[in-house]
Amino acid sequence: MGPNHNHHRAPPSLHLTRRTIAPSSPSAQFSISPPPNKSIPFVIFPFPSCSLPLPQQTKGAFNGSGSGSDDILADMDSDSKTPLLMEQKHQPKLSSSNNSSSKILTLPTVLTLGRVAAVPVLIFTFYVDSWWGRTATTSIFVAAAITDWLDGYIARKMRLHSVFGAFLDPVADKLMVAATLVLLCSRPLNVAMFGQVPWLLIVPSIAIIGREITMSAVREWAASQNSKLSEAVAVNNLGKWKTATQMVALTILLATRDSSLGEPGILVASGVILLDISAGLSVMSLAVYMGKIWKVLLK
């Protein structure tokens, strides 16, 4: 045999991995796993585990208080001098400070609240038996109709939409319209046509109020189901025409109570006709909404 030479075969390189023992424990455990196809002198570490001080930003990840606390690995490559960055899962935080939908008292909402507060004032002035009471009643209703359009315009132009305002706006409209219809039916105008046909105001009033109650219940139910049903009951052009003719009709009928306008016959007739048209549009729009809902349910 030749001279005794010490031949040492280089063992595979070491891959040092630090793992958390448990999500709630800050200690780390080092394990040695020889990756293939690499050769470095074999070294045995005398310690199986140790605790390492962690940076402030990563402590929460190891003790479970931060995001991404599960299955966090920090790999130390044998050829590099610095550890790789730890991968953490970050959930995006939604900031609502600049979101107008989180605000409650925006300008459109204040206008809507004003319409709600005007309902008892409207009822009071309606039963005041004097010229200023009749004028005040008509003026309050006209102002409510204008602010109904104005608050929507301001919300769109200034982007002041809010969840509370979207809920309150249709409520204020329905309160004002229903109160006016009931008041007109409780004290009908002193004209010949109402003596001959007393139901000229009552029937369209029942149709309009019944439609509003039904649509409120349908929209609430659709909102609790899915987005397709909510889209099916979104306001359409037929509903807008209904609202427009309704506001004009009620303004005319309130204004004809003022005796200073002269003979109210023609004005009352036009107001009743517009109210009947509004009632017909109310029933038609309800049928359209129900048809859309039925198609969605059949799919």
PEKA-V803590 format. One record per backbone hydrogen bond with DSSP energy under -1.0 kcal/mol. CO is the residue of the C=O (numbers start at 1). NH is the residue of the N-H. E is the energy in kcal/mol with one decimal. If there is no record, write none. Layout:
co = {CO/CO}
nh = {NH/NH}
e = {E/E}
This chain:
co = {3/11/15/16/17/18/19/22/27/28/29/31/50/55/58/59/60/74/75/77/99/100/101/104/106/107/108/109/110/111/112/113/114/116/118/119/120/121/122/123/128/130/131/132/133/134/135/136/137/138/139/140/141/142/143/144/145/146/147/149/150/151/152/153/154/155/162/163/164/165/168/169/170/171/172/173/174/175/176/177/178/179/180/181/182/183/189/191/192/193/197/199/201/202/203/204/205/206/207/208/209/210/211/212/213/214/215/216/217/218/219/222/226/227/228/229/231/236/237/238/239/240/241/242/243/244/245/246/247/248/249/250/251/252/254/255/258/259/264/265/266/267/268/269/270/271/272/273/274/275/276/277/278/279/280/281/282/283/284/285/286/287/288/289/290/291/292/293/294}
nh = {5/40/33/76/31/74/29/25/21/50/19/17/28/58/62/63/66/18/84/80/102/103/163/106/110/111/112/113/114/115/116/117/118/119/122/123/124/125/126/127/130/134/135/136/137/138/139/140/141/142/143/144/145/146/147/148/149/150/151/153/154/155/156/157/158/160/166/167/168/169/172/173/174/175/176/177/178/179/180/181/182/183/184/185/186/187/191/195/196/197/200/203/205/206/207/208/209/210/211/212/213/214/215/216/217/218/219/220/221/222/223/225/230/231/232/233/234/240/241/242/243/244/245/246/247/248/249/250/251/252/253/254/255/256/257/258/261/262/268/269/270/271/272/273/274/275/276/277/278/279/280/281/282/283/284/285/286/287/288/289/290/291/292/293/294/295/296/297/298}
e = {-1.1/-2.5/-1.2/-1.7/-1.3/-1.5/-1.9/-1.5/-1.1/-1.5/-1.5/-1.3/-1.3/-1.1/-1.2/-2.3/-3.3/-1.4/-1.5/-1.1/-1.5/-1.2/-1.2/-1.3/-2.2/-2.0/-2.0/-2.6/-1.9/-1.4/-1.8/-2.4/-1.3/-1.1/-2.4/-2.1/-2.1/-2.5/-1.7/-1.1/-2.0/-1.7/-2.3/-2.5/-2.1/-2.0/-2.4/-2.6/-2.0/-2.4/-2.5/-2.2/-2.2/-2.2/-2.5/-1.6/-1.2/-2.6/-2.6/-1.8/-2.6/-2.1/-1.8/-2.5/-2.7/-1.1/-2.2/-1.6/-2.5/-2.4/-2.6/-1.9/-2.3/-2.3/-2.3/-2.5/-2.6/-2.3/-2.0/-2.4/-2.3/-2.3/-2.4/-2.1/-2.0/-1.5/-1.9/-1.0/-1.8/-2.7/-1.4/-2.1/-1.6/-2.4/-2.2/-2.5/-2.6/-2.6/-2.0/-2.1/-2.3/-2.2/-2.7/-1.9/-1.9/-2.4/-2.7/-1.9/-2.1/-2.7/-2.2/-1.2/-1.5/-2.3/-1.5/-1.1/-1.1/-1.5/-2.3/-1.9/-2.1/-2.2/-2.4/-1.9/-2.4/-2.1/-2.3/-2.3/-2.0/-2.2/-2.4/-2.1/-2.3/-2.0/-1.1/-1.7/-1.5/-1.6/-3.1/-2.3/-2.4/-2.5/-2.6/-2.4/-2.3/-2.0/-2.5/-2.4/-2.5/-2.3/-2.4/-2.6/-2.0/-2.1/-2.3/-2.8/-1.9/-2.1/-2.2/-2.5/-2.4/-2.1/-2.1/-2.3/-2.3/-1.9/-2.0/-2.3/-1.6}
